[in-house]
């Protein structure tokens, strides 16, 4: 294998390692909440959808603020 190919692979692994581990850790915590504390999957799904809606709302507000700020600058 070429040395540059290996270096490129290592860069990709380092780039995505933290986000992938964060998602896996979150899934493990949710799984333990469901299995250990017997929280229904429906409640977890509703909470997830509420979080997605909240993040979407913040994104929309941020995009609107950026749009207004660019308009005011001219």
Sine and cosine of phi, psi and omega as CSV:
sin_phi,cos_phi,sin_psi,cos_psi,sin_omega,cos_omega
0.00,0.00,0.56,-0.83,-0.01,-1.00
-0.96,0.26,0.59,-0.81,-0.03,-1.00
-0.89,0.45,-0.60,0.80,-0.01,-1.00
-0.93,0.36,-0.53,0.85,0.05,-1.00
-0.91,0.41,-0.67,0.74,0.02,-1.00
-0.91,0.42,-0.67,0.74,0.02,-1.00
-0.90,0.44,-0.64,0.77,0.06,-1.00
-0.90,0.44,-0.66,0.75,0.03,-1.00
-0.89,0.46,-0.68,0.74,0.01,-1.00
-0.90,0.43,-0.63,0.78,0.05,-1.00
-0.88,0.48,-0.68,0.73,0.01,-1.00
-0.90,0.43,-0.69,0.72,0.00,-1.00
-0.89,0.46,-0.70,0.71,0.01,-1.00
-0.91,0.42,-0.57,0.82,-0.03,-1.00
-0.92,0.40,-0.66,0.75,-0.10,-0.99
-0.98,-0.19,-0.03,1.00,-0.07,-1.00
-0.89,0.46,-0.75,0.66,-0.06,-1.00
-0.90,0.43,-0.75,0.66,0.02,-1.00
-0.89,0.47,-0.63,0.78,0.00,-1.00
-0.91,0.41,-0.68,0.73,0.02,-1.00
-0.92,0.40,-0.57,0.82,0.04,-1.00
-0.90,0.43,-0.68,0.73,0.03,-1.00
-0.91,0.41,-0.69,0.73,0.02,-1.00
-0.89,0.46,-0.66,0.75,0.03,-1.00
-0.90,0.43,-0.64,0.77,0.04,-1.00
-0.90,0.44,-0.68,0.73,0.04,-1.00
-0.89,0.46,-0.61,0.79,0.04,-1.00
-0.91,0.41,-0.66,0.75,0.03,-1.00
-0.90,0.43,-0.67,0.74,0.03,-1.00
-0.91,0.42,-0.69,0.73,0.03,-1.00
-0.87,0.49,-0.65,0.76,0.02,-1.00
-0.93,0.37,-0.55,0.84,0.06,-1.00
-0.91,0.42,-0.64,0.77,-0.02,-1.00
-0.94,0.34,-0.73,0.69,-0.11,-0.99
-0.99,0.13,-0.62,0.78,-0.06,-1.00
-0.98,0.20,-0.69,0.72,-0.09,-1.00
-0.97,-0.24,0.07,1.00,0.05,-1.00
0.81,0.58,0.71,0.71,0.10,-0.99
-0.99,0.14,0.76,-0.64,-0.03,-1.00
-0.90,0.43,0.56,-0.83,0.03,-1.00
-0.86,0.51,-0.53,0.85,-0.01,-1.00
-0.88,0.47,-0.65,0.76,0.03,-1.00
-0.91,0.42,-0.65,0.76,0.04,-1.00
-0.90,0.44,-0.69,0.73,0.00,-1.00
-0.90,0.44,-0.66,0.75,0.03,-1.00
-0.90,0.44,-0.67,0.74,0.04,-1.00
-0.89,0.45,-0.66,0.75,0.03,-1.00
-0.88,0.48,-0.72,0.69,0.01,-1.00
-0.90,0.44,-0.61,0.79,0.06,-1.00
-0.90,0.44,-0.66,0.75,0.03,-1.00
-0.91,0.42,-0.67,0.74,0.03,-1.00
-0.89,0.45,-0.68,0.74,0.03,-1.00
-0.89,0.45,-0.65,0.76,0.03,-1.00
-0.89,0.45,-0.70,0.72,0.03,-1.00
-0.91,0.42,-0.66,0.75,0.05,-1.00
-0.87,0.49,-0.64,0.77,0.03,-1.00
-0.89,0.45,-0.69,0.73,0.03,-1.00
-0.90,0.44,-0.63,0.78,0.03,-1.00
-0.89,0.45,-0.70,0.72,0.01,-1.00
-0.90,0.45,-0.70,0.71,0.04,-1.00
-0.89,0.46,-0.66,0.76,0.01,-1.00
-0.91,0.42,-0.69,0.73,0.02,-1.00
-0.89,0.45,-0.64,0.77,0.05,-1.00
-0.89,0.45,-0.66,0.75,0.02,-1.00
-0.90,0.44,-0.67,0.74,0.04,-1.00
-0.90,0.44,-0.69,0.73,0.02,-1.00
-0.86,0.50,-0.73,0.68,0.00,-1.00
-0.90,0.43,-0.67,0.74,-0.02,-1.00
-0.89,0.45,-0.64,0.77,0.02,-1.00
-0.93,0.36,-0.59,0.81,0.05,-1.00
-0.91,0.41,-0.64,0.76,-0.02,-1.00
-0.94,0.35,-0.53,0.85,0.03,-1.00
-0.96,0.29,-0.41,0.91,0.08,-1.00
1.00,-0.09,0.00,0.00,0.00,0.00
